[in-house]
């Protein structure tokens, strides 16, 4: 399977093929092998970007962060926490073929109603939108849409 070029710097992945023909990549943050899906392709790029370009230490990046919403257990793709373990940034990753729209923003806003992050990010690896939460209002602060 080939994966599209994303609007993130290229990364090096440690990969292996399983006996059943799947490709797995090593997630250094969680210390385990994961099946390489299109969404995981995006997540690996975002995690590396947070580490190398934004300067977040790996121990501050939490993947599959548990979020309880209306008694239901859900998971935010990526949450960056501060040194005091309080959530600072929540990131929702979608595979590149998924359009980033109001539904995706609503999903991450639901997570953030519990988490209380200052920043939310939604991305499919091609289009990325960043928002600042200020008093319950979400203000766009930057975007990196795909140039058509």
C-alpha positions in Angstrom: 0.0 0.0 0.0 1.3 3.4 -0.8 0.6 6.4 1.4 0.2 10.0 0.2 2.7 12.7 0.8 1.5 14.8 3.7 2.0 18.5 4.6 4.5 17.6 7.3 8.2 17.0 7.1 9.2 13.6 6.0 9.9 11.1 8.8 11.7 7.8 9.1 9.6 4.9 10.3 10.8 1.6 11.7 8.6 -0.9 9.9 8.1 -4.6 9.5 5.8 -6.9 7.6 3.8 -9.4 9.5 3.0 -13.0 8.5 -0.5 -12.0 7.5 0.8 -9.4 5.1 0.2 -6.2 7.2 2.8 -3.5 7.6 3.5 -2.5 11.2 5.4 0.6 12.4 7.1 1.0 15.7 5.6 3.7 17.9 8.6 5.0 20.0 6.3 7.0 22.3 4.2 4.0 23.3 7.0 1.5 22.8 5.0 -0.9 20.7 4.2 -2.0 17.1 1.1 -0.8 15.4 -0.6 -1.7 12.1 0.1 1.1 9.6 -3.3 2.4 8.5 -3.8 5.6 6.7 -4.8 7.3 10.0 -1.7 5.9 11.7 0.4 7.3 8.9 -0.9 10.8 9.7 -0.5 10.2 13.5 3.1 9.2 13.2 3.8 12.4 11.2 2.0 14.6 13.8 3.8 13.0 16.7 7.2 13.5 15.1 6.3 17.1 14.2 5.3 17.7 17.9 8.6 16.3 19.0 11.0 17.8 16.4 9.4 21.0 15.3 7.4 22.0 18.4 10.0 20.8 20.9 7.7 18.6 23.1 9.4 15.9 25.0 8.2 12.4 24.1 7.0 11.8 27.7 4.6 14.8 27.3 2.9 13.3 24.2 0.1 10.9 25.0 -1.6 8.9 22.3 -5.0 7.4 22.6 -5.7 9.6 25.6 -8.8 8.3 27.5 -11.8 10.8 27.5 -15.1 10.0 29.2 -18.0 11.7 27.5 -21.5 11.0 28.8 -20.4 7.9 30.5 -18.8 6.5 27.3 -15.1 5.8 27.1 -13.6 7.5 24.1 -10.0 8.3 23.1 -8.4 11.4 21.8 -5.7 10.6 19.2 -3.0 12.8 20.7 -2.9 15.0 23.8 0.2 17.0 24.8 0.4 17.5 28.5 2.3 20.0 30.6 5.0 19.1 33.1 2.2 19.1 35.7 0.3 16.5 33.5 -2.5 18.9 32.7 -3.7 18.7 29.0 -2.4 21.6 26.8 -3.1 20.5 23.2 -5.5 17.9 21.8 -5.1 16.6 18.3 -7.6 14.7 16.2 -6.1 12.9 13.3 -8.1 11.6 10.3 -6.8 9.6 7.3 -5.9 11.8 4.3 -9.1 10.9 2.4 -11.3 12.2 5.2 -12.4 15.8 4.6 -11.7 18.1 7.6 -15.0 19.8 8.3 -17.2 21.0 11.1 -18.0 17.5 12.2 -14.3 16.8 12.9 -14.1 20.1 14.8 -17.2 19.2 16.8 -15.6 15.9 17.7 -12.4 17.5 19.1 -14.4 20.2 20.8 -16.4 17.4 22.6 -13.1 15.9 23.8 -11.9 19.3 24.9 -15.1 20.0 26.9 -13.6 17.3 29.3 -9.9 18.0 28.7 -9.8 21.8 28.9 -6.9 22.2 26.5 -5.8 25.7 25.5 -5.3 24.5 21.9 -7.1 22.0 19.6 -5.8 20.7 16.2 -7.6 18.8 13.5 -5.7 17.3 10.6 -5.8 14.7 7.9 -2.1 15.3 7.2 -2.9 17.3 4.1 -5.1 20.0 5.8 -4.4 21.1 9.3 -6.3 23.6 11.4 -5.3 25.0 14.8 -7.6 26.7 17.2 -7.2 28.5 20.6 -9.8 28.0 23.2 -10.5 31.1 25.1 -13.5 31.3 27.5 -15.2 28.4 25.7 -14.8 30.1 22.3 -12.6 28.5 19.6 -10.7 31.0 17.6 -8.7 29.8 14.5 -5.0 30.7 14.9 -3.5 29.0 11.9 -4.1 26.5 9.1 -2.1 24.6 6.6 -4.6 23.7 3.8 -3.5 21.7 0.8 -2.8 23.9 -2.2 -5.2 22.8 -5.0 
